[in-house]
């Protein structure tokens, strides 16, 4: 199938520029592309703007000058206030067990993932440890692992097709990025050779039902997808094994000598505001972050389904409703991304979207068929409305062409 005649070509440099999530003006100009390939959580800005001074922090010139936060803690650079706030947050939401876990703070979950790869494979063996995840998998797993060309670990792709003998690490991303599905381990019957990392970045009430408190040995979370504060670069791992936590801390010490205390201080304040809003039984969408963000996600998914309802060219998965322990209601899954599939013989969904001036991320980057593409729904309201408008007009154009 061809694209609309007015679709502008995209050279390699511009494609890389757009793929980084740079915002563009979504006017009708044929040279204007709407970049929705990155999961930049700017949709939450209006809520935090309404909070005003509730999240204000004051940092004096003499504050946070030492490398150290708490020398008695395994994670010596974790600010005690942030550690307390993280445990409180998981207790309020009920999405993870913190008892008997060490909290390791990192510069986002990306650094923590790297620290875990180091911790689980050091001191190394004759062969690099295989790292797998079930496809479609988060595209940056492969990028992070291949970047350093380490002799400690090696990316082996889709867990479903993994047959290699020896030790391995399986990354379980649930809810999954890009398709929003709930995941379990795939590689079976390997005895004690397997190690698991549970990436739970999206296991929050605005995206999915909280069905139980996750109780795994290694769990990753991040502020960027929980609160929307991606720019603060704060993530945390809940780790049961003290030795693994120590090795992670060794990696972070070598790579960055800890984590910014200013960012930790701000994150603790923001998490505290979220918890206060959740614990107030009289709270509404005005001051309850999860109520606000779930309502916003619901509206966006409704609009997306409406625009795709009667078309033949793009389809979406159907997600289940489940009982949520946090809300006490049966709720539907509302993924952070639309995992679109092209139908009617269209072979490349990324290029199809580009033909209507929408930049998504193609299925190949996630180990999936090019018929799929991921589009972020976490953008600002004007960008989301532009996305819906372009889908509507573009699909109408394709329909007339047939």
LUMZA-139179 format. One line per 2 residues: number of its first residue (from 0); their letters; for each residue x, y, z of N, C-alpha, C. Coordinates in pm, whole numbers, plus 50000, padded with zeros to 5 digits. Atoms other than C-alpha are relative to their C-alpha. Layout:
N
NUM> A> X,Y,Z,X,Y,Z,X,Y,Z; ...
//
This chain:
402
0> XX> 50085,49879,50000,50000,50000,50000,50087,50124,50000; 49927,49875,50003,50122,50347,49919,49959,50092,50114
2> XX> 50030,49900,49898,50132,50644,50155,49930,50118,49933; 50058,49879,50057,49942,50971,50110,50104,50077,49919
4> XX> 49907,49939,50094,50101,51169,49827,50080,50114,50061; 49930,49885,49942,50196,51460,50050,50094,49961,50113
6> XX> 49909,50043,49893,50404,51247,50291,50141,50042,49965; 49865,49951,50026,50746,51406,50326,50103,49892,50028
8> XX> 49894,50095,49972,51064,51197,50302,50074,50039,50128; 49927,49975,49876,51269,51162,50620,50140,49946,49985
10> XX> 49864,50050,50014,51646,51145,50592,50047,49939,50131; 49954,50079,49885,51857,50941,50833,50022,50087,50123
12> XX> 49973,49914,49884,51968,51230,51055,49871,50050,50062; 50127,49951,49947,51615,51367,51087,49927,49887,50071
14> XX> 50066,50114,49937,51487,51018,51167,50055,49976,50139; 49941,50016,49868,51735,50985,51454,49957,50112,50093
16> XX> 50042,49884,49921,51643,51335,51574,49859,49981,50054; 50139,50021,49960,51273,51249,51580,49987,49882,50093
18> XX> 50010,50121,49918,51331,50906,51732,50035,50028,50144; 49965,49966,49863,51473,51076,52039,49886,50069,50073
20> XX> 50117,49948,49932,51127,51212,52114,49988,50151,49998; 50007,49856,50007,51180,51573,52013,49862,50045,49958
22> XX> 50133,49952,50034,50851,51762,52005,50007,50086,49875; 50008,49919,50120,50753,51911,51674,49861,50060,49990
24> XX> 50129,49936,50021,50475,52142,51566,49914,49913,49909; 50083,50088,50081,50187,51925,51442,49896,50077,49918
26> XX> 50088,49928,50090,50041,52175,51200,49980,49917,49874; 50028,50073,50123,49915,52071,50857,50117,50004,49902
28> XX> 49882,49993,50087,50255,52155,50704,50054,49860,49976; 49959,50136,50033,50375,51843,50522,50139,49967,50051
30> XX> 49867,50025,49946,50726,51886,50668,49999,49987,50151; 50010,50005,49855,50598,51867,51026,49962,49859,50043
32> XX> 50024,50134,49951,50621,51533,51201,49972,50003,50151; 50035,50010,49860,50464,51445,51535,50076,49883,50061
34> XX> 49910,50102,49948,50728,51257,51734,49943,49937,50127; 50056,50073,49887,50574,50996,51964,50071,49867,50019
36> XX> 49925,50124,49988,50849,50736,51967,50057,49978,50139; 49941,50012,49866,50977,50808,52318,49892,50013,50107
38> XX> 50099,49998,49891,50792,50757,52647,50023,50112,50099; 49978,49884,49914,50841,51108,52782,49869,50036,50070
40> XX> 50130,49993,49930,50571,51134,53055,49953,50142,50030; 50039,49860,49980,50475,51500,53004,49850,50016,50021
42> XX> 50144,49991,49980,50102,51419,53027,49962,50035,50143; 50030,49976,49859,50125,51454,53406,50029,50144,50044
44> XX> 49963,49863,49962,50244,51818,53401,49885,50080,50060; 50109,49919,49944,49897,51974,53461,49970,49968,50146
46> XX> 50026,50036,49860,49849,51779,53785,50101,50066,50092; 49896,49946,49912,50181,51887,53929,50001,50153,49999
48> XX> 50013,49854,50003,50122,52244,53816,49894,50045,50101; 50106,49967,49904,49801,52245,54024,50046,49983,50145
50> XX> 49951,50023,49863,49995,52120,54327,50073,50122,50055; 49936,49876,49956,50179,52451,54338,50113,49977,50099
52> XX> 49892,50005,49902,50393,52490,54650,50001,49872,50085; 50001,50125,49922,50295,52150,54793,50126,49916,49974
54> XX> 49881,50077,50036,50596,52001,54613,50128,50083,50003; 49884,49911,49997,50828,52293,54670,50105,49949,50099
56> XX> 49890,50036,49911,51169,52210,54816,50098,50117,50004; 49901,49893,49982,51425,52452,54952,50133,49935,50033
58> XX> 49866,50057,49980,51793,52359,54925,50097,50115,50021; 49903,49896,49967,52050,52578,55095,50136,49964,49941
60> XX> 49867,50021,50057,52404,52622,54972,50083,49900,50077; 49921,50091,49916,52539,52413,55261,49942,49859,50003
62> XX> 50064,50131,49996,52302,52118,55203,50066,49902,49902; 49962,50111,50089,52405,51783,55054,50141,50013,49942
64> XX> 49863,49982,50050,52776,51855,55026,50083,49872,50007; 49923,50123,49985,52902,51514,55136,49959,49895,49897
66> XX> 50034,50115,50082,52919,51205,54916,49900,49909,50072; 50069,50102,49921,52760,51008,55200,49864,50049,50051
68> XX> 50132,49973,49944,52398,50989,55313,49981,49925,50131; 50018,50083,49881,52387,50701,55563,50100,49886,49994
70> XX> 49892,50098,50010,52708,50506,55616,49962,49865,50062; 50043,50126,49940,52520,50241,55818,49914,49918,49904
72> XX> 50086,50066,50097,52300,50156,55519,50087,49932,49895; 49930,50066,50111,52411,49907,55253,50015,50097,49884
74> XX> 49994,49896,50104,52323,50176,54999,50032,50132,50068; 49953,49889,49917,52530,50448,55163,49964,50138,49943
76> XX> 50037,49871,50060,52420,50719,54915,49849,50019,49991; 50145,49985,49996,52045,50661,54964,49960,50095,50112
78> XX> 50049,49908,49898,51888,50957,55143,49891,49931,50083; 50099,50069,49915,51692,50822,55443,49856,50042,49971
80> XX> 50137,49954,50029,51389,51038,55354,49945,49934,49875; 50046,50066,50122,51373,50883,55008,49971,49853,50027
82> XX> 50024,50140,49965,51407,50531,55148,49867,49983,50073; 50127,50005,49926,51119,50598,55390,49882,50026,49906
84> XX> 50109,49966,50092,50908,50753,55111,49970,49884,49906; 50019,50114,50090,50961,50453,54881,49924,49888,50071
86> XX> 50070,50105,49924,50854,50206,55150,49855,50041,50027; 50137,49952,49977,50552,50422,55229,49917,49988,49874
88> XX> 50073,50004,50126,50453,50446,54863,49956,49859,49965; 50037,50138,50031,50461,50070,54807,49897,49946,50098
90> XX> 50099,50041,49901,50267,50022,55127,49862,50056,49969; 50127,49935,50032,49998,50268,55018,49937,49936,49875
92> XX> 50050,50055,50126,49965,50128,54664,49979,49849,50010; 50011,50144,49986,50019,49766,54764,50054,49923,49882
94> XX> 49951,50066,50122,50217,49681,54449,50132,49927,50016; 49873,50071,49982,50539,49545,54600,50030,49981,50149
96> XX> 49955,50029,49864,50678,49386,54915,50135,50069,50021; 49873,49934,49969,50952,49598,55074,50068,49939,50122
98> XX> 49941,50062,49881,51004,49402,55393,50105,49898,49961; 49892,50093,50030,51331,49213,55390,50073,50032,49872
100> XX> 49931,49957,50122,51454,49409,55086,50093,50116,50028; 49911,49884,50000,51742,49644,55039,49958,50092,49887
102> XX> 50032,49902,50104,51661,49964,54851,50131,50054,49944; 49885,49942,50069,51922,50062,54594,49947,50107,49907
104> XX> 50046,49889,50084,51866,50403,54438,50097,50018,49884; 49916,49981,50116,51993,50479,54090,49956,50120,49919
106> XX> 50035,49892,50091,51997,50744,53820,49904,49944,49896; 50101,50067,50081,51676,50609,53675,50019,49850,50005
108> XX> 49988,50145,50000,51608,50240,53632,50100,49952,49896; 49900,50037,50101,51846,50242,53333,50134,49970,50065
110> XX> 49873,50026,49930,52150,50272,53559,49988,49877,50088; 50020,50116,49914,52003,50015,53795,50005,49870,49921
112> XX> 49995,50117,50086,51959,49770,53509,50145,49964,49967; 49859,50023,50027,52325,49811,53418,50071,49947,50124
114> XX> 49940,50045,49875,52422,49769,53783,49964,49855,50030; 50042,50138,49979,52222,49447,53801,50073,49903,49907
116> XX> 49925,50085,50092,52387,49304,53491,50140,49975,50053; 49868,50014,49941,52721,49370,53654,49997,49911,50124
118> XX> 50007,50074,49873,52614,49231,53992,49973,49852,49979; 50039,50139,50021,52467,48911,53851,50102,49920,49920
120> XX> 49904,50071,50085,52761,48827,53623,50145,50010,50047; 49865,49985,49947,53068,48937,53821,50032,49884,50097
122> XX> 49879,49958,50071,53339,48800,53841,50012,49951,49856; 49997,50044,50139,53256,48633,53510,50051,49857,49987
124> XX> 49958,50136,50026,53325,48296,53354,50061,49989,49862; 49939,50023,50131,53454,48139,53036,49920,50064,49888
126> XX> 50088,49943,50101,53153,48264,52837,49913,50109,50062; 50092,49899,49948,52936,48576,52874,49866,49937,50035
128> XX> 50132,50048,49959,52606,48518,53054,49896,50051,49902; 50105,49963,50094,52309,48518,52816,49891,50080,50071
130> XX> 50110,49919,49948,52042,48785,52873,49887,49995,49898; 50115,50014,50089,51694,48731,52729,49877,50067,50060
132> XX> 50130,49950,49957,51343,48874,52746,49900,49960,49892; 50097,50048,50098,51023,48758,52580,49953,50114,49909
134> XX> 50041,49901,50099,50936,48943,52260,49847,50013,49996; 49922,49878,50021,50810,49201,52209,50059,50052,50131
136> XX> 49929,49955,49880,51068,49324,52459,50036,50148,49988; 49962,49859,49996,51172,49673,52565,50124,50020,49913
138> XX> 49896,49986,50101,51394,49798,52283,50136,50034,50058; 49871,49956,49948,51664,49945,52507,50075,49892,50077
140> XX> 49924,50108,49938,51750,49615,52675,50119,49963,49912; 49893,50039,50093,51949,49515,52367,50104,50111,49987
142> XX> 49908,49889,50017,52100,49862,52329,50095,50014,50118; 49918,49987,49879,52222,49878,52689,50101,49886,50008
144> XX> 49913,50117,49987,52366,49526,52680,50109,50000,49894; 49902,50003,50109,52540,49561,52342,50094,50120,50002
146> XX> 49925,49875,50003,52671,49912,52410,50147,49982,50040; 49864,50012,49947,52979,49816,52616,50075,49879,49947
148> XX> 49937,50123,50051,53047,49486,52438,50072,49925,50113; 49942,50059,49880,53108,49337,52781,50027,49851,49980
150> XX> 49972,50143,49998,53266,48997,52831,49925,49929,50113; 50075,50058,49889,53039,48946,53133,49863,49948,49956
152> XX> 50135,50035,50041,52703,48928,52954,49980,50031,49852; 50026,49986,50143,52555,48908,52605,49851,49990,49974
154> XX> 50141,50002,50037,52213,48984,52457,49971,49882,49908; 50037,50117,50080,52047,48668,52321,49857,50009,49945
156> XX> 50128,49978,50065,51708,48813,52225,49881,49938,50069; 50130,50048,49954,51368,48649,52260,50013,49878,50090
158> XX> 49994,50110,49903,51330,48426,52566,49928,49876,49948; 50076,50114,50051,51081,48206,52378,50086,49908,49914
160> XX> 49917,50080,50089,51349,48088,52135,50137,49968,50060; 49870,50020,49937,51637,48067,52385,50021,49853,50033
162> XX> 49970,50142,49979,51792,47719,52384,50141,49975,50054; 49860,50014,49964,52154,47783,52481,50016,49949,50142
164> XX> 49970,50051,49867,52296,47591,52777,50083,50101,50078; 49919,49914,49915,52458,47763,53073,49918,50103,50074
166> XX> 50071,49898,49921,52372,48051,53305,49937,50106,49911; 50069,49898,50078,52130,48316,53186,49925,50093,50094
168> XX> 50084,49903,49930,51938,48623,53300,49877,50022,49914; 50124,49968,50071,51573,48661,53203,49939,50126,50060
170> XX> 50062,49875,49956,51423,49009,53222,49850,49989,49975; 50146,50010,50008,51050,48998,53296,49943,50140,50020
172> XX> 50053,49865,49997,50888,49332,53210,49846,49992,50006; 50144,50015,49982,50532,49346,53349,49944,50114,50086
174> XX> 50055,50002,50135,50320,49530,53248,50108,50029,49897; 49892,49999,50096,50523,49495,52934,50003,50127,49915
176> XX> 49974,49896,50097,50671,49775,52729,50062,49930,49879; 50093,49899,50051,50568,49796,52442,49851,49966,50004
178> XX> 50140,50037,50028,50241,49598,52439,49906,50004,50119; 50086,49985,49884,50112,49645,52796,49953,49871,50062
180> XX> 50045,50128,49947,50064,49272,52859,50067,49966,50132; 49942,50048,49875,50123,49104,53194,50087,49879,49970
182> XX> 49901,50102,50035,50429,48879,53182,50039,49913,50118; 49940,50092,49905,50568,48578,53363,50128,49945,49939
184> XX> 49878,50058,50054,50894,48387,53323,49967,49905,49886; 50019,50084,50119,50932,48201,52995,50095,49881,50000
186> XX> 49900,50108,50002,51255,47999,53025,49976,49909,50120; 50034,50095,49895,51182,47684,53224,50104,49888,50009
188> XX> 49922,50124,49981,51358,47377,53364,50149,50017,49980; 49856,49978,50009,51706,47524,53390,50067,49990,50137
190> XX> 49942,50014,49867,51760,47447,53758,50038,50133,50060; 49954,49877,49934,51967,47709,53937,50085,50086,49906
192> XX> 49919,49922,50094,52127,47846,53619,49937,50134,49966; 50068,49878,50038,51865,48114,53568,49992,50104,50110
194> XX> 50015,49886,49911,51856,48458,53728,49892,50092,49941; 50113,49920,50046,51552,48687,53709,50010,50145,50044
196> XX> 50018,49858,49970,51511,49064,53692,49856,50034,49964; 50138,49957,50026,51152,49188,53726,49996,50152,49987
198> XX> 50009,49857,50030,51116,49527,53561,49853,50039,50011; 50139,49967,49969,50796,49669,53711,49973,50151,49986
200> XX> 50010,49855,50018,50824,50026,53583,49857,50048,49984; 50138,49957,50028,50456,50033,53481,49898,49933,50091
202> XX> 50094,50065,49909,50305,49840,53771,49948,50100,50101; 50060,49894,49920,50113,50142,53899,49852,50013,49961
204> XX> 50147,50003,50022,49734,50204,53925,49951,50074,49877; 50049,49929,50118,49712,50445,53631,50010,49915,49873
206> XX> 49981,50082,50118,49822,50171,53391,49933,49863,50008; 50044,50139,49988,49697,49841,53529,49937,49975,50137
208> XX> 50052,50040,49869,49511,49666,53809,50114,49953,50089; 49903,50051,49901,49718,49608,54122,49937,49874,50059
210> XX> 50063,50127,49962,49635,49240,54170,50064,49936,50121; 49931,50054,49882,49892,49159,54440,50126,50082,50023
212> XX> 49872,49936,49972,50206,49288,54607,50110,49913,49941; 49893,50077,50065,50492,49175,54382,50104,49960,50104
214> XX> 49912,50056,49897,50724,48952,54583,50113,49922,49933; 49889,50063,50072,51031,48884,54368,50132,50041,50063
216> XX> 49868,49974,49940,51399,48878,54456,50060,50132,49954; 49947,49876,50056,51486,49171,54228,49888,50072,49925
218> XX> 50108,49924,50063,51233,49441,54131,50048,50143,49972; 49960,49866,50043,51292,49763,53939,49880,50092,49988
220> XX> 50102,49896,50012,51085,50082,53964,50068,50132,49963; 49944,49871,50039,51129,50438,53841,49898,50112,50021
222> XX> 50087,49883,49983,50990,50783,53919,49940,50044,49868; 50046,49945,50127,50957,50864,53551,49863,49947,49961
224> XX> 50129,50056,50039,50666,50626,53494,49901,49996,50116; 50090,49994,49885,50524,50642,53846,49945,50141,50019
226> XX> 50043,49864,49971,50512,51017,53912,50005,50091,49878; 49983,49919,50119,50608,51149,53568,50125,50085,50000
228> XX> 49883,49912,49989,50930,51315,53684,50125,49933,49941; 49889,50066,50069,51163,51167,53425,50129,50081,50011
230> XX> 49882,49915,49996,51397,51465,53443,50079,49992,50129; 49928,50012,49874,51486,51398,53806,50093,49879,50002
232> XX> 49915,50117,50016,51640,51063,53700,50016,49919,50128; 49997,50082,49879,51547,50864,54010,49925,49869,49975
234> XX> 50062,50131,50001,51479,50493,54010,50047,49923,50122; 49956,50080,49887,51507,50223,54272,49978,49852,49974
236> XX> 50013,50145,50006,51555,49851,54303,49972,49949,50141; 50025,50073,49875,51412,49629,54577,50069,49865,49986
238> XX> 49912,50116,50018,51671,49356,54626,50005,49919,50128; 50001,50086,49882,51646,49060,54862,50140,49961,50045
240> XX> 49866,50050,49970,52007,48937,54843,50096,50116,50027; 49911,49891,49960,52248,49163,55029,50125,50008,49914
242> XX> 49878,50001,50081,52549,49054,54824,49975,50060,49862; 50034,49941,50130,52373,49144,54498,49986,50151,50014
244> XX> 50014,49857,49976,52278,49482,54644,50138,50068,50013; 49866,49944,49982,52642,49540,54743,50073,50014,49867
246> XX> 49934,49993,50130,52765,49460,54393,49938,50110,49912; 50065,49891,50072,52508,49696,54245,50056,50134,50045
248> XX> 49949,49875,49942,52630,49969,54477,50144,50023,49957; 49863,49990,50049,52987,49894,54373,50002,50057,49858
250> XX> 50007,49951,50138,52892,49951,54009,49963,50148,49998; 50045,49860,49999,52710,50278,54085,50109,50089,50058
252> XX> 49888,49924,49942,53005,50393,54298,50107,50025,49895; 49898,49986,50104,53245,50329,54012,49954,50094,49889
254> XX> 50048,49925,50116,53024,50485,53745,49961,50144,50031; 50047,49863,49972,52885,50791,53924,50020,50043,50145
256> XX> 49976,49970,49857,52993,50783,54294,49870,50042,50068; 50128,49972,49936,52633,50771,54411,49900,50063,49906
258> XX> 50112,49941,50075,52316,50949,54301,49970,50138,50059; 50025,49863,49957,52228,51318,54318,49907,50007,50121
260> XX> 50083,49984,49880,52097,51407,54664,49886,50100,49978; 50106,49905,50031,51902,51702,54527,49882,49929,49934
262> XX> 50106,50076,50067,51707,51467,54300,49928,49909,50099; 50061,50088,49900,51649,51226,54587,49908,50079,50094
264> XX> 50077,49916,49910,51526,51507,54813,49868,50041,49936; 50121,49961,50073,51280,51625,54547,49908,49881,49981
266> XX> 50083,50119,50021,51161,51272,54472,49928,49960,50128; 50062,50034,49871,51095,51208,54842,49881,50092,50028
268> XX> 50108,49903,49979,50883,51525,54859,49880,49967,49912; 50107,50030,50096,50681,51434,54550,49928,49871,50038
270> XX> 50061,50127,49958,50623,51076,54667,49915,50021,50124; 50077,49969,49880,50508,51213,55001,49867,50065,49967
272> XX> 50124,49934,50043,50250,51435,54826,49904,49897,49941; 50084,50107,50057,50122,51131,54633,49937,49917,50111
274> XX> 50051,50083,49890,50089,50925,54950,49895,50073,50082; 50099,49921,49926,49908,51207,55133,49867,50003,49927
276> XX> 50122,49997,50078,49657,51231,54850,49927,49868,49999; 50061,50133,49999,49598,50856,54848,49938,49966,50135
278> XX> 50047,50035,49865,49553,50831,55224,49885,50087,50047; 50112,49913,49966,49302,51116,55237,49873,49943,49938
280> XX> 50121,50067,50050,48964,50940,55207,49909,50096,49926; 50083,49900,50066,48805,51265,55089,50062,50051,49869
282> XX> 49928,49947,50116,49053,51313,54805,49925,49976,49870; 50060,50009,50134,48939,51369,54447,50112,49999,49897
284> XX> 49899,49994,50105,49115,51386,54113,50087,50124,50013; 49923,49877,49985,49231,51731,54214,50129,49977,50079
286> XX> 49881,50019,49916,49473,51602,54479,50042,49855,50013; 49959,50140,50000,49489,51223,54425,50062,49969,49865
288> XX> 49928,50014,50126,49755,51162,54163,49954,49879,49920; 50037,50120,50074,49652,50807,54073,49858,50009,49945
290> XX> 50134,49978,50054,49285,50903,54036,50006,50091,49878; 49986,49907,50111,49382,51194,53814,50059,49932,49877
292> XX> 49929,50057,50114,49624,51000,53596,49923,49885,49938; 50080,50108,50058,49395,50698,53558,49883,50056,49919
294> XX> 50109,49937,50074,49108,50924,53453,50050,50052,49865; 49942,49946,50122,49336,51088,53196,50033,49887,49902
296> XX> 49969,50115,50086,49458,50751,53063,49871,49940,49942; 50127,50054,50047,49097,50631,53039,49946,50082,49883
298> XX> 50050,49913,50107,48997,50932,52827,50082,49982,49872; 49916,50014,50119,49293,50887,52596,49975,49867,49929
300> XX> 50026,50130,50061,49227,50518,52539,49861,49998,49934; 50133,49992,50061,48859,50591,52473,50006,50071,49864
302> XX> 49987,49926,50126,48950,50847,52205,50072,49917,49895; 49924,50081,50095,49203,50611,52047,49914,49887,49944
304> XX> 50085,50110,50047,48958,50322,52031,49890,50051,49907; 50106,49942,50085,48690,50549,51885,50050,50027,49859
306> XX> 49950,49966,50133,48911,50666,51600,50038,49876,49920; 49962,50124,50069,49017,50308,51520,49883,49903,49984
308> XX> 50111,50093,49988,48675,50152,51570,49956,49939,49866; 50057,50049,50125,48561,50121,51207,50101,49998,49886
310> XX> 49901,50003,50107,48891,50120,51019,50050,49857,49976; 49952,50133,50036,49048,49821,50841,50152,49989,50003
312> XX> 49856,49997,50022,49412,49922,50855,50085,49993,50126; 49926,50005,49873,49517,49950,51221,49913,49934,50106
314> XX> 50074,50068,49893,49418,49731,51516,50078,50008,50131; 49942,50001,49866,49484,49713,51891,49966,49870,50069
316> XX> 50032,50114,49916,49501,49433,52143,49880,50033,50089; 50105,49985,49900,49206,49378,52372,50058,49959,50135
318> XX> 49942,50025,49869,49310,49400,52735,49892,49958,50100; 50099,50050,49905,49139,49223,53026,49966,50100,50109
320> XX> 50036,49928,49878,48955,49378,53317,50036,49910,50117; 49963,50076,49881,49081,49272,53658,49964,50079,50125
322> XX> 50028,49933,49873,49002,49345,54021,50128,50064,50052; 49884,49925,49951,49236,49612,54154,49989,50016,50151
324> XX> 49999,49990,49854,49328,49592,54521,50014,50145,50046; 49980,49860,49962,49422,49960,54521,49870,50079,49992
326> XX> 50125,49925,50017,49091,50096,54388,49880,49926,50058; 50112,50081,49954,48872,49808,54508,49896,49977,49892
328> XX> 50093,50012,50112,48710,49799,54162,50060,49912,49891; 49954,50068,50120,48728,49600,53842,50041,50106,49899
330> XX> 49949,49896,50088,48944,49806,53609,50062,49938,49875; 49938,50047,50123,49075,49775,53255,50146,50042,49995
332> XX> 49860,49966,50020,49438,49778,53151,50009,50120,49906; 49984,49876,50078,49544,50120,53017,50149,50023,49978
334> XX> 49855,49990,50020,49899,50081,52881,50046,50141,49966; 49940,49870,50031,50131,50377,52846,50022,50019,49851
336> XX> 49974,49994,50143,50174,50292,52478,49890,49930,49922; 50087,50071,50092,49952,50200,52188,50088,49909,49914
338> XX> 49925,50098,50079,50091,49881,52032,49914,49968,49878; 50084,50004,50119,49945,49920,51685,50045,49890,49904
340> XX> 49970,50103,50100,49924,49643,51427,49934,50039,49868; 50054,49970,50133,49883,49706,51055,49934,49877,49940
342> XX> 50075,50107,50065,49630,49498,50866,49995,50026,49848; 50025,49980,50142,49518,49468,50502,50127,50001,49916
344> XX> 49880,50014,50081,49859,49367,50371,50106,50107,50020; 49898,49898,49971,50048,49666,50516,50113,49933,50077
346> XX> 49890,50077,49944,50393,49529,50598,50083,50075,50103; 49913,49922,49912,50560,49814,50787,49918,50110,50067
348> XX> 50087,49906,49929,50358,49998,51053,50070,50132,50029; 49927,49876,49974,50631,50248,51134,49995,50091,49877
350> XX> 50004,49922,50122,50642,50361,50771,49858,50045,49967; 50139,49961,50020,50263,50361,50749,49968,50124,50082
352> XX> 50024,49884,49914,50247,50601,51044,50077,50122,49952; 49921,49889,50050,50525,50812,50899,49931,50065,49879
354> XX> 50074,49948,50114,50309,50847,50588,49892,50099,50039; 50098,49902,49951,50055,51035,50803,50064,50091,50105
356> XX> 49921,49904,49922,50333,51232,50974,49998,49973,50150; 49988,50042,49860,50343,51035,51300,50125,49913,50012
358> XX> 49878,50077,49980,50679,50905,51424,49983,49910,50122; 50004,50099,49893,50644,50587,51627,50129,49920,49999
360> XX> 49882,50087,49997,50892,50310,51702,49959,49863,49946; 50039,50120,50072,50881,50008,51471,50019,49872,50077
362> XX> 49998,50128,49931,50823,49650,51579,50134,49930,50001; 49869,50067,50005,51170,49532,51472,50086,50034,50120
364> XX> 49918,49958,49885,51328,49731,51755,49960,49927,50128; 50048,50074,49883,51122,49524,52000,50005,49849,49978
366> XX> 49993,50142,50031,51203,49189,51841,49871,49946,49944; 50131,50039,50052,50859,49183,51675,49993,50025,49850
368> XX> 50024,49982,50142,50716,49189,51325,49989,50149,49966; 50014,49859,50041,50743,49521,51133,49855,50046,49985
370> XX> 50141,49961,50007,50362,49512,51110,49956,50075,50125; 50032,49933,49875,50368,49647,51467,50080,50129,50015
372> XX> 49928,49879,49962,50466,49989,51597,49948,50050,50134; 50037,49945,49869,50465,50155,51938,49990,50151,49990
374> XX> 50021,49855,49995,50324,50503,51989,49973,50039,50145; 50016,49957,49861,50353,50683,52322,49870,50077,50019
376> XX> 50120,49925,49961,50033,50802,52489,50027,50090,50121; 49962,49923,49881,50225,50985,52764,50034,50145,49969
378> XX> 49963,49866,50044,50266,51308,52568,49906,50106,50055; 50086,49889,49961,50117,51650,52633,49866,49993,49925
380> XX> 50136,50009,50053,49748,51704,52557,49993,50045,49854; 50009,49952,50138,49802,51904,52238,50062,49901,49904
382> XX> 49939,50101,50086,50032,51637,52098,49910,49878,49987; 50091,50114,50008,49787,51362,52185,49883,50031,49908
384> XX> 50110,49961,50087,49503,51552,52017,50045,50003,49854; 49946,50001,50134,49726,51598,51714,50015,49859,49946
386> XX> 49989,50142,50037,49791,51224,51710,49865,49944,49957; 50135,50049,50032,49419,51146,51714,49950,50061,49869
388> XX> 50044,49932,50122,49352,51405,51444,50068,49941,49877; 49927,50055,50115,49623,51266,51216,49956,49857,49970
390> XX> 50052,50135,50023,49503,50910,51266,49867,50007,49926; 50133,49989,50060,49148,51014,51181,50009,50040,49853
392> XX> 49988,49952,50137,49245,51207,50868,50075,49901,49913; 49919,50094,50076,49507,50955,50760,49923,49873,49964
394> XX> 50077,50121,50027,49278,50654,50791,49886,50027,49903; 50101,49962,50098,49005,50837,50603,50060,50004,49860
396> XX> 49934,49991,50129,49254,50906,50326,50032,49865,49942; 49969,50135,50047,49362,50542,50310,49873,49930,49952
398> XX> 50125,50063,50038,48999,50433,50298,49953,50046,49863; 50042,49947,50130,48926,50663,50002,50088,49946,49888
400> XX> 49907,50052,50102,49234,50529,49825,49966,49859,49959; 50039,50137,50032,49082,50182,49832,49861,49995,49942
//
